[in-house]
Amino acid sequence: MIQIVGAPALRGWFVDEPETRLLQLQDTRFVHNWRKVSGMEAYPRYEDSIRPTFEKEWSRFIRFLHGEKIAGPEVVECEVTYINHLERGREWQEFADVGRMLTVWRNGESNTLLAKAKHVTLQATYPMAKDGTLAVTLQPGVRNRDAKEILQLQLSAKGKPSSSATEDLMEYFDHAHEWVVRGFADVTTPEMHRLWGRKR
């Protein structure tokens, strides 16, 4: 006898023409992603592109639910995540160089026993000013599109908005985005800022 306890979770993917924007719809989440495909795409700004696109698609989703007489979702968490690829040969040559890139890591001094790390994976979580946390992770990998060896630096700010109203969601996203941007500046070194032409 075969007994089906529950239906499998469904996930819808909606991709735009250049395939740089991906909208994911699941029973428990609504996700808007931007990604590089060729590596030559211009990085979109949060204020000019990411934020308004998310708000437009979220509002359209809510209108659809209302039109179908379906109750709107209760939002329990919002998240803003930035993923940065640090390339071997550009930002770093060996794992001991992580100390040159990140302020939260110290390694590579010749007079210490553990002078050069063979492998590095980092994870740290910080409390945010409002309810929520900022998670910072660093892990090695190989990028799919060009097989380059990278260290992936990811910052994720998440927490619960004051309500499920769209304006409250966007207010929390703005707060989370500010923490990601400021957190990135804090965990990366002035040497990297100069390499990227970034003004701290």
Backbone as CSV, one residue per row, in Angstrom:
resi,resn,N_x,N_y,N_z,CA_x,CA_y,CA_z,C_x,C_y,C_z
1,MET,0.840,-1.183,0.000,0.000,0.000,0.000,0.883,1.243,0.000
2,ILE,0.549,2.237,-0.793,1.256,3.515,-0.846,0.371,4.586,-0.245
3,GLN,0.906,5.271,0.720,0.154,6.343,1.370,0.886,7.662,1.172
4,ILE,0.237,8.648,0.582,0.813,9.976,0.372,0.388,10.871,1.524
5,VAL,1.359,11.252,2.338,1.056,12.053,3.521,0.812,13.503,3.156
6,GLY,1.620,14.037,2.270,1.469,15.434,1.871,2.004,15.655,0.469
7,ALA,1.466,16.652,-0.198,1.929,16.955,-1.555,3.310,17.588,-1.497
8,PRO,4.169,17.340,-2.484,5.491,17.960,-2.498,5.387,19.474,-2.656
9,ALA,6.343,20.160,-2.059,6.354,21.626,-2.155,6.564,22.044,-3.603
10,LEU,5.805,23.037,-4.029,5.908,23.531,-5.394,6.719,24.814,-5.411
11,ARG,7.477,25.012,-6.490,8.261,26.229,-6.651,8.171,26.683,-8.093
12,GLY,7.759,27.943,-8.268,7.699,28.511,-9.606,8.872,29.445,-9.851
13,TRP,9.510,29.320,-11.010,10.621,30.188,-11.401,10.176,31.022,-12.596
14,PHE,10.382,32.322,-12.509,10.069,33.228,-13.605,11.329,34.016,-13.921
15,VAL,11.821,33.882,-15.148,13.096,34.472,-15.533,12.865,35.482,-16.647
16,ASP,13.554,36.635,-16.573,13.386,37.647,-17.614,14.217,37.290,-18.846
17,GLU,14.137,38.119,-19.891,14.783,37.836,-21.175,16.302,37.690,-21.069
18,PRO,17.027,38.600,-20.378,18.479,38.407,-20.277,18.877,37.319,-19.279
19,GLU,17.873,36.791,-18.564,18.078,35.747,-17.550,18.906,36.231,-16.366
20,THR,18.885,37.534,-16.122,19.603,38.074,-14.968,18.692,38.231,-13.756
21,ARG,17.385,38.322,-13.991,16.432,38.452,-12.888,15.606,37.176,-12.770
22,LEU,15.535,36.689,-11.547,14.825,35.456,-11.282,13.841,35.688,-10.143
23,LEU,12.578,35.369,-10.384,11.542,35.466,-9.364,11.157,34.055,-8.961
24,GLN,11.267,33.752,-7.681,10.912,32.430,-7.172,9.688,32.551,-6.274
25,LEU,8.704,31.707,-6.528,7.480,31.708,-5.745,7.273,30.318,-5.174
26,GLN,7.227,30.229,-3.844,6.969,28.974,-3.153,5.844,29.193,-2.148
27,ASP,5.428,28.101,-1.504,4.336,28.238,-0.548,4.763,29.013,0.695
28,THR,6.068,29.109,0.930,6.538,29.806,2.130,7.449,30.993,1.838
29,ARG,7.681,31.299,0.577,8.577,32.417,0.301,8.346,33.040,-1.068
30,PHE,8.767,34.302,-1.167,8.682,35.082,-2.400,10.060,35.740,-2.553
31,VAL,10.797,35.334,-3.590,12.205,35.733,-3.705,12.460,36.412,-5.042
32,HIS,13.151,37.553,-4.975,13.600,38.233,-6.192,15.120,38.232,-6.197
33,ASN,15.713,37.629,-7.237,17.166,37.542,-7.358,17.657,38.309,-8.574
34,TRP,18.843,38.893,-8.442,19.575,39.381,-9.603,20.891,38.632,-9.632
35,ARG,21.320,38.250,-10.830,22.544,37.463,-10.952,23.267,37.829,-12.233
36,LYS,24.569,37.630,-12.218,25.347,37.777,-13.442,25.290,36.470,-14.222
37,VAL,25.155,36.593,-15.525,25.119,35.412,-16.390,26.412,35.326,-17.207
38,SER,26.711,36.375,-17.966,27.935,36.389,-18.766,29.124,36.932,-17.979
39,GLY,28.829,37.689,-16.930,29.897,38.349,-16.167,30.124,39.774,-16.606
40,MET,29.488,40.208,-17.697,29.682,41.552,-18.237,28.535,42.496,-17.870
41,GLU,27.511,41.988,-17.191,26.349,42.809,-16.864,26.715,43.897,-15.852
42,ALA,26.098,45.060,-16.029,26.291,46.154,-15.073,25.576,45.812,-13.773
43,TYR,26.235,46.074,-12.665,25.670,45.769,-11.355,24.547,46.751,-11.048
44,PRO,23.321,46.278,-10.797,22.201,47.199,-10.568,22.236,47.789,-9.163
45,ARG,21.812,49.025,-9.043,21.749,49.668,-7.736,20.452,49.291,-7.029
46,TYR,20.538,49.172,-5.733,19.368,48.811,-4.926,18.244,49.822,-5.120
47,GLU,18.544,51.109,-4.972,17.522,52.148,-5.010,16.863,52.277,-6.381
48,ASP,17.658,52.102,-7.437,17.165,52.355,-8.790,16.567,51.127,-9.473
49,SER,16.936,49.933,-9.012,16.552,48.739,-9.753,16.005,47.621,-8.866
50,ILE,16.794,47.170,-7.910,16.401,46.012,-7.106,15.135,46.297,-6.307
51,ARG,15.138,47.394,-5.561,13.995,47.721,-4.701,12.703,47.935,-5.495
52,PRO,12.702,48.821,-6.521,11.447,49.043,-7.252,10.937,47.800,-7.982
53,THR,11.842,46.955,-8.459,11.405,45.735,-9.143,10.730,44.787,-8.166
54,PHE,11.345,44.614,-6.997,10.718,43.749,-6.002,9.350,44.287,-5.603
55,GLU,9.256,45.598,-5.328,7.991,46.180,-4.890,6.909,46.018,-5.959
56,LYS,7.280,46.192,-7.219,6.319,46.036,-8.318,5.807,44.601,-8.406
57,GLU,6.724,43.638,-8.340,6.314,42.239,-8.467,5.542,41.763,-7.233
58,TRP,5.934,42.214,-6.062,5.210,41.850,-4.850,3.790,42.418,-4.882
59,SER,3.669,43.679,-5.286,2.345,44.311,-5.362,1.462,43.606,-6.384
60,ARG,2.052,43.191,-7.493,1.285,42.461,-8.502,0.814,41.115,-7.951
61,PHE,1.667,40.462,-7.179,1.300,39.182,-6.560,0.144,39.365,-5.575
62,ILE,0.201,40.422,-4.765,-0.866,40.687,-3.798,-2.182,40.987,-4.519
63,ARG,-2.117,41.759,-5.609,-3.335,42.046,-6.385,-3.935,40.770,-6.962
64,PHE,-3.085,39.867,-7.413,-3.561,38.578,-7.931,-4.296,37.798,-6.846
65,LEU,-3.716,37.744,-5.649,-4.358,37.026,-4.553,-5.719,37.630,-4.222
66,HIS,-5.776,38.961,-4.155,-7.045,39.629,-3.862,-8.077,39.337,-4.948
67,GLY,-7.619,39.355,-6.202,-8.530,39.086,-7.312,-9.096,37.684,-7.271
68,GLU,-8.313,36.752,-6.730,-8.764,35.360,-6.622,-9.424,35.079,-5.275
69,LYS,-9.607,36.161,-4.475,-10.199,36.035,-3.139,-9.407,35.078,-2.252
70,ILE,-8.080,35.209,-2.348,-7.161,34.431,-1.508,-6.547,35.382,-0.490
71,ALA,-6.509,34.959,0.755,-5.954,35.812,1.805,-4.481,36.098,1.537
72,GLY,-4.080,37.332,1.786,-2.682,37.702,1.607,-1.787,37.010,2.616
73,PRO,-0.506,36.852,2.308,0.406,36.140,3.203,0.737,36.949,4.451
74,GLU,1.008,36.225,5.529,1.539,36.853,6.736,3.054,36.755,6.659
75,VAL,3.709,37.888,6.566,5.162,37.907,6.392,5.826,37.803,7.758
76,VAL,6.627,36.780,7.935,7.308,36.564,9.217,8.785,36.919,9.161
77,GLU,9.321,37.109,7.929,10.742,37.450,7.820,11.040,38.069,6.466
78,CYS,11.875,39.096,6.492,12.405,39.710,5.267,13.912,39.511,5.257
79,GLU,14.486,39.377,4.069,15.934,39.146,3.972,16.503,39.867,2.758
80,VAL,17.651,40.491,2.955,18.437,41.067,1.870,19.796,40.388,1.896
81,THR,20.192,39.788,0.768,21.458,39.060,0.683,22.277,39.583,-0.485
82,TYR,23.550,39.849,-0.210,24.504,40.220,-1.253,25.578,39.145,-1.310
83,ILE,25.910,38.712,-2.527,26.951,37.705,-2.727,28.052,38.322,-3.584
84,ASN,29.270,38.263,-3.088,30.420,38.857,-3.772,31.458,37.772,-4.050
85,HIS,31.995,37.759,-5.262,33.013,36.793,-5.640,34.394,37.458,-5.602
86,LEU,35.257,36.923,-4.758,36.639,37.391,-4.669,37.501,36.396,-5.432
87,GLU,38.065,36.845,-6.553,38.750,35.936,-7.471,40.197,35.689,-7.074
88,ARG,40.598,34.445,-7.186,42.017,34.111,-7.020,42.787,34.719,-8.191
89,GLY,43.863,35.422,-7.871,44.630,36.120,-8.895,44.264,37.585,-8.988
90,ARG,43.155,37.975,-8.379,42.767,39.383,-8.345,42.793,39.896,-6.904
91,GLU,41.866,39.423,-6.075,41.878,39.848,-4.669,42.840,39.032,-3.805
92,TRP,43.118,37.801,-4.211,43.958,36.938,-3.371,44.712,35.919,-4.212
93,GLN,45.804,35.394,-3.621,46.598,34.361,-4.268,46.544,33.055,-3.478
94,GLU,46.573,33.193,-2.143,46.527,32.025,-1.267,45.634,32.356,-0.073
95,PHE,45.226,31.336,0.672,44.267,31.549,1.751,44.803,32.459,2.849
96,ALA,46.115,32.524,2.986,46.698,33.431,3.975,46.391,34.888,3.657
97,ASP,45.985,35.170,2.413,45.660,36.550,2.020,44.311,37.017,2.539
98,VAL,43.551,36.128,3.160,42.239,36.528,3.673,42.378,37.693,4.651
99,GLY,43.478,37.718,5.410,43.720,38.822,6.341,43.903,40.158,5.649
100,ARG,44.308,40.147,4.387,44.429,41.380,3.608,43.073,41.849,3.093
101,MET,42.107,40.926,3.042,40.791,41.246,2.492,39.762,41.549,3.569
102,LEU,39.824,40.818,4.684,38.790,40.924,5.710,39.363,41.397,7.035
103,THR,38.654,42.303,7.665,39.092,42.844,8.951,38.877,41.855,10.090
104,VAL,38.051,40.833,9.867,37.727,39.886,10.934,38.655,38.675,10.944
105,TRP,39.698,38.701,10.116,40.623,37.565,10.026,42.055,38.061,10.078
106,ARG,42.864,37.400,10.894,44.280,37.761,10.997,45.102,36.504,10.801
107,ASN,45.909,36.473,9.757,46.696,35.289,9.437,47.821,35.691,8.500
108,GLY,48.839,34.853,8.400,49.889,35.087,7.420,51.140,35.732,7.970
109,GLU,51.198,35.999,9.291,52.421,36.566,9.844,53.480,35.480,9.943
110,SER,54.689,35.780,9.487,55.739,34.766,9.374,56.237,34.256,10.716
111,ASN,56.033,35.026,11.795,56.560,34.617,13.095,55.543,33.859,13.940
112,THR,54.461,33.371,13.341,53.475,32.600,14.080,53.469,31.156,13.598
113,LEU,53.056,30.268,14.492,53.000,28.844,14.150,52.008,28.580,13.025
114,LEU,50.848,29.233,13.119,49.803,29.048,12.105,49.866,30.190,11.093
115,ALA,50.997,30.270,10.409,51.244,31.414,9.527,50.365,31.405,8.289
116,LYS,50.179,30.225,7.696,49.455,30.177,6.430,48.377,29.103,6.471
117,ALA,47.142,29.550,6.378,46.032,28.602,6.364,45.974,27.874,5.025
118,LYS,45.634,26.603,5.065,45.499,25.806,3.849,44.091,25.927,3.279
119,HIS,43.139,26.224,4.146,41.734,26.306,3.748,41.045,27.251,4.724
120,VAL,40.128,28.072,4.223,39.444,29.033,5.090,37.944,29.016,4.813
121,THR,37.172,28.875,5.868,35.724,29.069,5.841,35.350,29.861,7.082
122,LEU,34.641,30.957,6.907,34.272,31.816,8.029,32.768,31.982,8.112
123,GLN,32.277,32.156,9.347,30.872,32.472,9.552,30.742,33.286,10.831
124,ALA,30.077,34.427,10.729,29.850,35.288,11.891,28.459,35.887,11.788
125,THR,27.812,36.071,12.938,26.469,36.655,12.990,26.466,37.812,13.976
126,TYR,25.885,38.950,13.541,25.855,40.155,14.356,24.409,40.603,14.566
127,PRO,24.079,41.109,15.766,22.735,41.651,15.972,22.579,42.980,15.253
128,MET,21.394,43.211,14.714,21.090,44.469,14.058,20.363,45.400,15.026
129,ALA,20.319,46.689,14.661,19.720,47.698,15.544,18.253,47.399,15.807
130,LYS,17.501,47.011,14.780,16.128,46.557,14.966,16.180,45.032,15.088
131,ASP,15.032,44.414,15.299,15.012,42.957,15.365,15.627,42.384,14.103
132,GLY,16.588,41.495,14.276,17.199,40.862,13.121,18.674,40.620,13.328
133,THR,19.278,39.966,12.348,20.695,39.646,12.401,21.342,39.876,11.045
134,LEU,22.633,40.138,11.088,23.453,40.213,9.877,24.430,39.047,9.922
135,ALA,24.327,38.150,8.950,25.209,36.994,8.870,26.252,37.231,7.786
136,VAL,27.506,36.975,8.113,28.621,37.122,7.174,29.292,35.762,7.028
137,THR,29.378,35.276,5.795,30.031,33.995,5.553,31.051,34.134,4.425
138,LEU,32.117,33.366,4.529,33.135,33.300,3.479,33.443,31.831,3.249
139,GLN,33.355,31.413,1.987,33.663,30.023,1.686,34.256,29.911,0.280
140,PRO,35.184,28.974,0.103,35.795,28.788,-1.215,34.868,28.068,-2.167
141,GLY,35.100,28.286,-3.450,34.295,27.616,-4.464,34.873,27.825,-5.849
142,VAL,34.199,27.256,-6.823,34.570,27.412,-8.234,33.344,27.963,-8.954
143,ARG,33.508,29.097,-9.642,32.381,29.745,-10.311,31.980,28.972,-11.557
144,ASN,30.674,28.762,-11.728,30.175,27.935,-12.821,30.485,28.505,-14.192
145,ARG,30.298,29.820,-14.361,30.346,30.359,-15.722,31.743,30.364,-16.338
146,ASP,32.812,30.417,-15.495,34.163,30.480,-16.063,35.163,29.584,-15.347
147,ALA,34.686,28.785,-14.384,35.529,27.835,-13.638,36.654,28.511,-12.864
148,LYS,36.485,29.794,-12.537,37.503,30.483,-11.741,37.344,30.130,-10.274
149,GLU,38.490,30.003,-9.595,38.474,29.731,-8.168,38.169,31.036,-7.437
150,ILE,37.213,30.981,-6.524,36.781,32.195,-5.829,36.648,31.939,-4.331
151,LEU,36.615,33.019,-3.591,36.110,33.012,-2.233,34.793,33.772,-2.281
152,GLN,33.725,33.127,-1.881,32.402,33.761,-1.927,32.111,34.414,-0.584
153,LEU,31.975,35.742,-0.624,31.649,36.517,0.569,30.173,36.877,0.507
154,GLN,29.424,36.395,1.483,27.980,36.616,1.493,27.570,37.333,2.764
155,LEU,26.737,38.368,2.603,26.160,39.087,3.733,24.646,39.017,3.624
156,SER,24.003,38.556,4.697,22.551,38.413,4.722,21.996,39.097,5.963
157,ALA,21.128,40.084,5.735,20.447,40.771,6.830,18.988,40.357,6.810
158,LYS,18.497,39.888,7.959,17.104,39.431,7.970,16.472,39.650,9.335
159,GLY,15.143,39.758,9.299,14.373,39.955,10.517,12.909,40.120,10.181
160,LYS,12.096,40.383,11.196,10.657,40.469,11.018,10.215,41.918,10.878
161,PRO,9.446,42.226,9.830,8.917,43.593,9.672,7.812,43.858,10.689
162,SER,7.448,45.113,10.834,6.428,45.482,11.825,5.040,44.973,11.442
163,SER,4.805,44.752,10.138,3.536,44.167,9.686,3.746,43.603,8.281
164,SER,2.695,43.003,7.739,2.780,42.434,6.390,2.408,43.428,5.303
165,ALA,2.124,44.668,5.682,1.799,45.700,4.694,3.027,45.984,3.832
166,THR,2.784,46.255,2.553,3.896,46.458,1.621,4.834,47.566,2.073
167,GLU,4.282,48.675,2.575,5.152,49.774,3.003,6.046,49.371,4.171
168,ASP,5.556,48.492,5.055,6.377,48.033,6.175,7.446,47.052,5.715
169,LEU,7.106,46.245,4.715,8.113,45.353,4.141,9.247,46.164,3.527
170,MET,8.898,47.179,2.743,9.913,47.964,2.060,10.761,48.749,3.066
171,GLU,10.136,49.202,4.148,10.894,49.898,5.187,11.928,48.964,5.807
172,TYR,11.522,47.710,6.041,12.487,46.772,6.614,13.582,46.415,5.614
173,PHE,13.220,46.266,4.345,14.232,45.990,3.325,15.263,47.120,3.276
174,ASP,14.809,48.363,3.377,15.740,49.498,3.376,16.695,49.413,4.565
175,HIS,16.153,49.055,5.721,16.964,48.901,6.926,17.984,47.770,6.741
176,ALA,17.528,46.635,6.222,18.413,45.492,6.010,19.486,45.813,4.975
177,HIS,19.094,46.521,3.911,20.067,46.899,2.880,21.159,47.789,3.458
178,GLU,20.776,48.734,4.304,21.770,49.619,4.925,22.768,48.812,5.754
179,TRP,22.286,47.816,6.470,23.176,46.990,7.277,24.108,46.157,6.409
180,VAL,23.611,45.658,5.288,24.474,44.897,4.379,25.584,45.783,3.826
181,VAL,25.220,46.984,3.375,26.209,47.894,2.789,27.244,48.319,3.827
182,ARG,26.773,48.727,5.001,27.696,49.159,6.045,28.500,47.991,6.602
183,GLY,27.859,46.826,6.685,28.568,45.639,7.145,29.668,45.235,6.192
184,PHE,29.390,45.337,4.882,30.416,45.024,3.878,31.614,45.950,4.036
185,ALA,31.352,47.236,4.272,32.443,48.197,4.460,33.242,47.873,5.706
186,ASP,32.555,47.392,6.744,33.244,47.080,8.001,34.109,45.826,7.905
187,VAL,33.648,44.795,7.209,34.391,43.529,7.202,35.457,43.473,6.124
188,THR,35.439,44.400,5.173,36.475,44.424,4.135,37.479,45.539,4.439
189,THR,38.708,45.331,4.010,39.811,46.214,4.390,39.954,47.410,3.451
190,PRO,40.607,48.483,3.920,40.898,49.630,3.040,41.677,49.231,1.790
191,GLU,42.532,48.222,1.903,43.276,47.755,0.731,42.336,47.255,-0.357
192,MET,41.305,46.535,0.018,40.328,46.051,-0.950,39.483,47.199,-1.490
193,HIS,39.169,48.162,-0.623,38.392,49.321,-1.075,39.143,50.078,-2.168
194,ARG,40.456,50.205,-1.996,41.257,50.891,-3.025,41.273,50.070,-4.321
195,LEU,41.392,48.743,-4.198,41.399,47.879,-5.380,40.099,48.010,-6.162
196,TRP,38.985,48.082,-5.453,37.669,48.153,-6.098,37.278,49.587,-6.462
197,GLY,38.070,50.574,-6.036,37.707,51.966,-6.270,36.511,52.367,-5.446
198,ARG,36.379,51.764,-4.276,35.219,52.023,-3.413,35.524,53.129,-2.427
199,LYS,34.566,54.030,-2.252,34.684,55.077,-1.257,33.999,54.611,0.013
200,ARG,34.748,54.489,1.076,34.208,53.968,2.332,33.272,54.973,2.978
